[in-house]
Amino acid sequence: MPRIASPLIIVVALLYFAGVVAISVWSARRTRTTRDFFVAGRGIGLVALTVASVSASVSGFIFIGGPGLLYRVGLGALWIVLPASLTNVLGAWVLAKRMRLLGEVRGAMTVPDAIGARYRSPAAQGIAAVAILIAVVGYMATNCLAMGYVVDAIFGVGMGWGIWIGIGITLAYSVAGGILAGVYNDVFQGTLMAVASVLVFGYVLRVNGGMSGISHAIMPVAPAFLGPWGTMTPIAALSFFFVFGMGALGQPQSVHKYYMLKDPLQLKWYPLLKTLGLILVLLLYFGVGVGVKALVATGRMAPLSVADEATPRFLLGFTPVLLAALVFSGIAAATMSAINGFINIGAAAVTHDIPVALGRTLVDELRWGRVATVVIAIAAALVARYSGTMVAFLGIFGWGLFASTLVPSLAFGLNWEGATREGAIASMATGLTVTVTFETLAYFKAYSFPSGVTVSGLSLVLSILAFFTVSGLTRRAAPGQLDPDVRAVMEL
């Protein structure tokens, strides 16, 4: 990122971080039990949960990587976000109510908890926990690196120090307040970022003469940019739609929040509220992507050497410094919130799910959860600091692994009584094997799929096929693997 340090931006960033610390101190005083630490005491209201879920869904990608991708490939990049409303409805319909009720009847606190209860299988719970832990470290590493770039751009401390400063602040509130601190920091930064996104979109329209001015500027130089697929192939765009539409149902940083809802009866409003929230924050994703393309096309901005410079270049050149400061500070805070969510999920896998799978329970899970939080955060920061280009590989690997190992066994399994533990284990093993194998081959350039075919899409499809095929072959075992209380939850 270009250096953006200025006195006003630094002051706003410090005030922003002070707000994060204040929320964290308040949350720490309310975190007294393991349930408080991992699921916020199941006491989060619908509006707070929705805003936090929006923040967890978009993270820093929407403000840096997303506009850069749209600038590079055109409107085809919208196929990543178009399935959002569909996913929100499916999430509330097939997952949220059942997971929240499993929290009541079984005391479930994690995604592997739900898988273990559904299939009456510690082995399935353990495999899910191991897959989550592997993916969490990779996903966190990408967020640590992004956070390092933003902190360095604001304060000029260097990328290495940016990573450690950011992870230090995140650890301070993660260890003290757990997921409760993360949720309310998500609410804080999500609200500010929604406002900032609307304002930035307004400036995009203002400097380009509205949407008509943008289209007239782009059409003569890059007509394919404004087509329904952008510069992508149709199969690539539709693959985005499938992977991000279905794969989002297996992203634990989002689905884990269903446990936290205070009143499950309010879920009927969740899809509408979350979709409206996403529309607001995605205005920046869309607006900056097309707006910067129009500015470059008309010669008012030099072509970008790196597509991810789209947001910084536009903010510094065409918006008030105060608004730029708010967005940059918000990007750092959003990344920290995302890291907090992943830390919490990884700590739960280490201190709760894996011990349960091994037939053991830890004494004082809250204390060990805090220890695991520190260890996982430091591991991810070290990976981000020293792994170089492998960080991007780990981020892609993390998304695909979450989707292929969790969507069939969790989203489908909680809605189909014919699913079996053998089918769940086969799907998770397939997703893990395919994702690791082909992402590694692609990273080392030993093999790559044809244009438009993604490893994430292939692994998710094969995982789904394995789930239904093996469940069909072992369907006689299905009734005996479903406990009465879990069956009642699925029938509600």
N, C-alpha and C positions, 0 to 999 in steps of 0.2 A: 504494500500500500504506500502511496505517497505520504511524506511527512506532513501532518496536519496540525502540529503543535502551535498553539497560540495562547496567550494569557486567558482569554475568555473560555476557550475550549477546555483548558486545563482546570479552570475554576468550576465549570459546569460538571466536568467529569468527577472532580473531587466531591462536589455536592451530591452527585448521583450515587457515588460509592458510599457516602455518609448515610444516605437514605437506606441503602442496602444493609449497612451495618446496624442501623436503628431497628429495622424490621427483624433482623437476625437476633438481636438481643431480646426483643419482645417474644420472638418465637421460642428462643432457648428457655425462657422462663416457663413456657407452657409445655415443654417436652420433658415428660417425667417417666414415660413407659416405653416399652418396645413398640407398642401400637402407635403411640404418638410419633415416634422416630420414623417408622416406616410407612404409615398410612394416615398421618395427621389426625389420629384419634377418631377417624371416620366422622369428622365434624365440619367438613367444608360445605358451604352453601353452593347452590347451582351457579350463580353468577361468578363467584370466585373460582370455582372449578372450571368453568368454561373459559374464562380469561387465561387461567393458568395452562389449560390444555392448548389453547391457541398459541401461547408462548412456547410451549414444549414442541409443538408441531412445526413452527417456523424457524425458531432459533436464529443463528446468524446467517444462514444460507439465504433467506429471503431478502436480506439487505445488502449482501455482498456477492455471493456466488450466483444467486438467482437472476438479478438484473444483468450480470455479466453473461450468463448463459443466454438470456433472451436477446441481448445485444448481438451475440455471436450467431445464434441459429434462428432467430425470428420468432414468430408466433407459435411455432412448434413447441417451444418451451412451456407454453401454457398447458400442454397435455399433462404436465406434472401436477398442476394444481386444479385442473378441471374436475378430477374425481373427488375433490374435497367434500362437497355436499353429500355425495353418495356414500363416502366413507363415514361421515358423521352419522348418517341415518343407520347404516349397517352397524356401526359401533354401539349406538344406543340400543338398537333392536336385538342384535345377536350376542352382545358381550356385556354391556354395562350392567343391566339389571341382574343377570345371572352371576356375574362376578361380585357385585355388591351383596347379593343374598348369600353367596358362598362365604363371604366375610362374616355374615351373621351366624349361619348354621355350623360352619366349620372353623371360624376364626382365621380364615385365609387372609394373608397379607401380601402375597407375591403372586406373580403370574405362574411360576412353577407350582405354587400351592394349589391353584385352581386345576392345573393339569394333573397333579397327583391325586386330588380328590375325585376328579372326573373318572379316572381310570383305575382308582384304587391301586396305585402303583408308585411306590417310592422310586423305582428305577426310572420311570418316565419323568418324575419330578427332578431327579438328579441329572438326567441327560439335558433337560430343558435349562437347568441352572448352569451347567457347564457351558452350553452353547451361549447363553446370555452373558456369562462372565467373559468369555473370549471376545464376543462382539463388543461388549461394553468398553474394554480397554482400547480397542481399535477406534471405536466411535469417539470416545473421550479424547484420544490423541489428536484427532482432526480438530475437535473443538478447542483443545489446548493451544494448538498451533494458530488457529484463527484468532483466539484471544490474545496470544503473544503479538501477532501482527498489529492488532488494534491498539493494545496498550503501548506498544512501541511507537505507533503513528501519533498517538496523543501526547505521550510524555517524552519520547525520544530516548528511551533507556536501552534500546537494543532488543532484538527478538527474544534472546535467551532470558533476559531479565523480565521481559514482558510476560513470558510463560509463567515464570515462578511468582511474579507479583500477582498475576491473575489467579493462579491456582492457590496461592496463599490466602487471598481474600475469600475465594470460594470455600476452601477448607474451613476457614474460621466459622462460617455460618453453617456449613454442612455438618461438622462435628457437633456443634452446639445445638442447632435446631432441627437437624435432620430434614425430612421432606416437608415439614411444616414451614420452615424458613424458606425452602425452595418454592413452595406454592405461593406464599404471600409476596415473595420477591418477583415471582412470575406475574402476579396480579399488578404489582407496582410498575414493572417495566413494560408489561403488555399494554397497559392503559396508556402510558406515555408514548409508546411506539405506535399505537393505533392513531393517536392524535398527530404525531409527527408524520406518519405515512400519508394521512389526508393532506397535510400542509405541503409536503414535498410534491405530491401529485398535482396540487394546485399550481405550484411553481413550474412544473413540467408543462402544463397546459399554457401557462402565461407566457413563457419564453418561446414556445413553439407555435403560438397562434391557435391553440386548441387541437383537437384530434384531426380536424381537416388539414391543418397546417402540417402536422406530423406525417400524415399519409401522403400529402402532396410532395413533401420533401424526400421521402424514402422511395416512393414508387418509381421515379425515373432512374434511380441508381441501383436499386435492389428490389425489383418487383416480387421476387419469390419470398422475400422477408415477411411480407404481409399476407401470404397465402395461409391456408388452414394448417399446413404442415411446416411452414417456414422453410428453412433450407434442409430440413430433415426428410428422410423417406417416410412414407405413410406407416410402414411397419415399425419404424423406430418410435414415432409419435404414439402409436397405439400400444406399443410395448410400455412406454412411459405410463400411459393411462392404466394399464393392467397392473403393473408393478406397484405404482404408487396408490392405486385405488384399493387393491386387495392387500398389498404388502403392509399398508398402514395399520391393518387390523392386528398385526403381529409386532408392532413397535412398542416395547414395554414402557418406554418413557411416557407414552400417552395412555395406553390401556391400563397401566397400573393405577392411574388416578381415579378410575372408576370405584376403587375400594374406598375412596375418601369421602364420597358424597354423603351428606347428612341424611337426605330424604330421597330415597329411590323413586318416589312418586313424581318427583319433579323432572325426571328424565325425558318426559314427552317434549319438553321445551329445549332440551340440549342440542339436537341437530340444528334447529333454527338459530339459536343464539351463537353456536360455534361457527356456523356458516357465515353469519353476518360479521362476526369478529374477524374471520379470515379474509372476507372481502375487503375490510378496512385496511388490514396490514398488507394485503397483496397489491394494493394500489401502488405502493412504492416499487414492488417487484416488477409490475407491468409498466408503470409510468416511466421509471428511470431507464428501463431497457429500451423502450421505443423512443423515448425522448432524446437520449444520448445518441441513438442511431440517426435521428433526424438532425441533430446538431452537427454530427460528423459529416452527414451527407451534404449539408449546406455550407460547410467550411467554417462554422462558428466554433468548432472544437476540433483539435487535432485527433487523428485516428488513435485509438487506444492500442498501446503496445501489449497490454494484458487486459483481457476482458473484465476481470474483477475490479479494475479501476473505475468502472462506470459510475458507481455510487459516490466514491470519494471525489472524483473529478467534477461531477455535477453539483454536489453539495458545496464544494469550495468555490466553484466558479459562478453559480447561478442562484444561490439561496443566501439568506442572512446568516451570519456567523453563529448566532444563537441557535438557530434551527439545526445547522450542521453539528454544533456541539451536542445538542440533544440526541440526534441520531447516532453519532459516533459513540457517545456514552451508553446509549441504549443497546447498541450492537455488542459492546463489551459486557454489559449486564445480562443481555439475552444469552450470550455464550456461557457466562458463568452459571446462569440458571439451568441451562441444558446440561452442563457438567455436573451440577448438583444432583439432578434427576438420575443421571447415569451412575454417579457414585453411590447413591442410595440403593439403586437396583442391584449393582454389583456387590455391595456390602451385604445385602439381604441374601444373595446367592451363596456367599461364603459362610455367613454365620447362621443362616436358617435353613435354606433349601438343601445344600449339600450334606450338612449333618443329618437332616431328616431322612434323606435318601440312604444314608449309611446306618440308619437306626439309632442315631444318637441325637441328643439335644445339648446345646451349650448352656451352661449356667451364666446368668446375667447377659442375655443377648444384647441388651442396650449398650453395655460397656464394650463388648466385642464388636458390635456394629460400628461404634465410633473408631475403634482401632482399625477395622477393615477399611473404613472410609479413608483414613490417612494413607494406608498402604496402597490402595487402588489409585488414589489421586496422584501419589508420587510416581507410581509405575507408569501411569498414562503421561504424566509430564515428561518423564525421562524418554519415553518412546517418541513423543512429539519433538523433543529437543534434539535427539540424536539419530532418528531413523530416516531423515531426509525425505525423499519422494515416496517412501513406503507408507507415509501417513495417509496420502490420498488413497492408496490401495486398501489400507485398513478401514477407512471410512466406507468405501464401497462394499468391502467385505462385510462390515458390521451390519449395514442395512439389509443386504441379501440374506445374511445368516439369521437375523431376527425374523424376516418374513418367511423364509422357507422352513424354519424349525418350529415356529409358533402358530402361524395362521391355520394350518390344517388341524393340528391337535387341539388348539384352543378355540378358535372361532367356529370351525365346523363341528368339533367334538362336543361343545356345549349345546349344540342344537340338533344333534343326530344320535339317537339312542343306539343305533347300530354300529357306532364307532367302537373299536376295541383297542386295548392297550398295545397289542401287537401292531395294529395299524398306526397308532400314534408314534410308537418307537421306530417303526420302519420309516415313517415320513420324516421324523427328526434326523435319523441317521442318513437318509437320502439327501436332505437339505444340507446337512453339515458336510457330507462327502463331496457333493457336486460343487457347492460354493467354494470350499477350500481348494479343490483340485483345479477348477477352471479359472478362478480368480488368480491363483498362483501362476498358472500357465500364461495367463494374459499379462500379468505383471512382468514376468521374465521374457515376454514376447516369444514364447515357445509355441503358442497357438492362440488364435482369436476367431471369434464367430463372425459370420458375414455381417455387413453393416445393418444395424437395426435390431439385431438379436443380442440381448443382454444376458449375462450370467445370472443376474437376479431373477429375470423373467423365467429363464430355463429351470433354475433350481426350484422356484416356486411351483411351476407346472409339474415337474417330476415329483416333488414332495406331495402335492395334492393327489397325483395319480397313485403313488405308493400308499397313501393313506386310505383311499377308497378301495384299492385292489386288495391289500392285505386285510383290511377290515371285512371285506366281502368274503375272503377265503376263511376267515376265523369268526364269522358272524355268530356261530353257535355259542361262542363264549361271551358274547356281548351282554346278555341279561345278567349273568353272574358277576360282571365287573362293574355294575352300576348300583351303588347303594341307594336305599329308599329316599334318604333326605336329598341326595344329589338329583335323583330322578324328579322329586317334587320341585326342586329349583328349576330344572329344565322345562317342566310342564307349565310353569306359571307364565 
